[in-house]
Amino acid sequence: MLALVREHEAEQTLLERDAEERRRRGVSFRELAAEYLSWLDDVKGAKPSTLRDHRCLLAEPGQAYRRGRGSSPGLIMAGLGDRPAREVTTREVEDLLRTIAGTGAAPRTVNKARQLVCAIFNYGMRPSTYALATNPAQHADRRREPDQAPLAFYSPGQVEALAEALSTGAHRGSDPSRSQ
């Protein structure tokens, strides 16, 4: 029993020393992102599709896709992964977004990456996590997304005409080769 107690105390001391070292050096962006995804899943109960999308965006460079051939470019982790989170600057986030845009990605894709990085830093700013002083992604520029196309709709008269055509069978046409 005494050996078990000593072993437990040694493990606790090691854990406390590791935690103190981590607090001293600061958490890396990679570690912060992993904790954010875990929190999003466990506490917030995010939808599986959301978690899948975030994991795809935060994949490591060269990580194989689940289906098909090819691998992830891992641009977010390549740009910020090893950096201590408290040392990441807005300029680095802007450089990352320029890199993503340089691949030919749509403005919406660039904004999605910005939004995810911003959410990760917001999580890191919470007093219950790492109490980071700032969110460098907050001041990064958003890309302008094209306006949505106008919504096509039918007028009430057009809907009535369609309903009448369907009820009389006019939509079937008068092709004699087709059997009815």
Secondary structure, DSSP 8 states (H G I E B T S, - for coil): -HHHHHHHHHHHHHHHHHHHHHHHH--BHHHHHHHHHHHHHHTS---HHHHHHHHHHT--TT-B-SSSS-B---HHHHHHTTSBGGG--HHHHHHHHHHHHHTT--HHHHHHHHHHHHHHHHHHHSTTTT--S--GGGGS---------------HHHHHHHHHHHHHTGGG---TTS--
